[in-house]
Amino acid sequence: MARLLPRLLPRLLQWVGFLAGLGGLILQFVLTIPASMEAGRSLAGSIVFFFSFFTVLTNILVMLTHAAGLGLDGGRLAVLQRPLVRAGLVAAISLVGLVYFLILSALWQPQGWWRVADTTLHYVTPVIYALWWLIAGRDGTSRWRDPLLWLVWPLAYLAYALARAPIAGEVPYPFLDYLQNGWQPVLTAIGGLLVLFIALGLAVVAADRFLPASQSQKLRDNSR
């Protein structure tokens, strides 16, 4: 049993991560759409609103990465199994958890099922994915310049969120509200978030390069 556990644990984490991510996203969707429509948005506008959050989009990517690792994608999501992508998602989903803990958790106190959805998508899925990656997802090939490549994802999201703001009349996060607060505090917030993301990326690279070999690395080395 002791010998089987190291082999079973990564797959167990992927199943838990997949199911937690899928369940959290479905719950968040079921809660958000009616509340959004009550706030005056149309059904289509409410769906767009749901998919305007970095938390939701990054959790979708993490959930699909677990699905691909479990073979549930039929090979259609092979790009998510690339070491560069897997490692970059560690930085992205870690950013989700840290920003919520440091900033957003103080702005509202969800109750009931809202709290379950928030806890799942901001804390549970980041921890499970990071733990899986540390145990079995690393392959030791990360480079110190990779965090600059991983910046493409948050920068693309920021471009979308800021471009959508004057059309929708809203932003998904209060620290991006340049319509209400002007550009100076928003640019300051963006700069701080990007610095945090790069710092997380460098920590990911350091973990990949310097921690003891993961199962992925051992399998790769044994196949040579």
N, C-alpha and C positions, 0 to 999 in steps of 0.2 A: 504493500500500500504506500509506503514511504517513497518507493521508487516511481510509482504511478502518479503521485500527486503533482510533481513538477510538470508532467505532461498533460494532466487533466486540468490544472488550474488555468492556463491561458485560454483554453476553449471555454471553460466555465465562465471566465470573466467576459469573454466575447458574447456568450449567450446572455449573461446578465446585463451587459452594456447595451446589447441590441434591444432586448425586451424593455429595459428601463427607458432607453431613448425613445423607442416607438411608443410606449405607453405614455411617457411624459409629453410627447408631442401631440398625441391624439387628445389627451386630457386638456392640454393648453388650448388646442384648437376648439374643442367642444365648449370650453369656458369663454374663450375670447370672442367667437363669432356672435353669439347672442348679446353679450355685453357691448360689443362694438356697434351692433345694429341699434341697440337701445340708445346709444350715444349719438345716433343720427346718421351713421354710415349705411350705405347700401350693402347688400350681400357681397357683391363683387368688391366693393371698397373695403369691406371688413376682411375678406380673404387676402387682398393685397396688403392691408394693414398687418395681418398676422405674419405674413412672410417678409415684413420690412425690418424685423429684428435680427441683429447679429446673433443673438442667443439661439433663435430658432434655426437660422440657416446653418450655423456651425454645428448644432446638434444633429441636424439632418445629415450633414457630411460624416460626422462621427458614427451615427447609427448605420449609415450605408457602408462605412468602412468595416464595421463589425460584420454586417451582412455579407460583404464580399469575402472577408476572412473565413466565414462559416460556409461559404459556397452557396449562399442563398440567391446570388445574383446571376447565376448561369454564365459567369465569366464576363458579364457586360460592364462591370465596374473595376476592371483590372487596374485602371489608373490609380484607384484609391489604395492599391496594395503596393505601390511604389514606395520605397523607404523615404524618399524626399517628402512625399505627400503625407505619409503616416506621421513623420516627425513634426512637420509643420502644423498638423492638426493638434498635436500636443500643446504647442504654443498658443494656438487659437482658442481651444476649449479651456485652457488654463486662464487666458485673458477673460473669458466669459465669467468664470467663477470669481476671479479676483476683483473685477470691476463691480460685479454685483455685491460682493462682500464689503468692499471699501467705499462704494458710492451709493449704489441703487438701493441696497437693503435698508438704508436709513430714510428713504423717501416714502416707503409704504410698508405696511405690515399685513401681508395677505393672511387670510384665514381659511380654514376648511380645505376644500379641494384646490383652491388657488395656491395655498401654501404647499400642498403636495406637489403640484406641477412646478412651482418655483424652485422648491428644494431639489426635485429630480433633475431639472434642466440646468440649474446653476451649480449644484454641488455633487450630486450622485454621479451623473454621467461624466463630468470632468475627472473625478477621482478614479472611476473605473477604467476610463480610457487611458489615463496616464499610468495607472498601475499595470494594465495589460501591456502597454508599450514598453515600460521598464523591464518587465519580466520576459516578454517574448517578441515584441515588435521592433526592437532595435537591431541594427545590423552593423554598427560601427563605421558607417560610411558618411556620416554627416560632416559637413565642412563649415568652417567659421563664417563663410560668406552666405550660407544658406538662409539665415534670418532675413537677409535683404530680399531673397527670392520669396520667402514666406510672407513678406509685407504686401505682396500683390493682393492677397485675399482681403485683409482689413482695408487697404486703400481702395479696392474696387467697391467694397461695401460703403465706405465713406462717400465715395463719389455718387453712388446710387442714392444714399440717404439724403445727402445735401441737395442733389438735383431734384429729388422728389418733393422736397419741402415746400417750395413756392407753388407747386401744382396741387399738392394735397392740403397745404395750409397747416402742416404739422410735421414734427420729427419724431422718430421712435424713442429717442433718449433726450432728456432735458438739457444735458450738457452740449448737445448739438443744435440747440435752438437759436440760430443766428437771426431768425426773423424777430424774436422777442428780445434777445440779449445783445445783438450785434456780433460782429466777427471777432473782436479781440478775445473775449473769454472763450469762445468756441475754438479758435485756433490754438489758444493756450491749452485747452483740454485735449484737443487732438494731438498736439505735440507731446503732452504727458503720456497719453495712451500709446502712441507709437514708440516712445522710449521704453515704456513698460513692456510692450510686445517684443521689442528687440532684446531686452534683458531676458525675457522668458525664452526667446529663441536661442540665445547664447547658453542659457542653462540647459536647454534641451541638447544642444550640440555637445556641451561638456559631459552630460550624462551619457550620451551615445558613445563618446570617444574614450571616456575614462572609467566608467563603471565596469564591473566584471561582465564577461560576455553573457548575452541573453541567449535564450533557446534558438532564436533566429540566427545569431552569429555562430553558435555551435553547429547547427545543421549545415550552414553554408561552409564552415571549415571542414566538416566531416565529408562533404560531398566533393572536395577537391582531390 
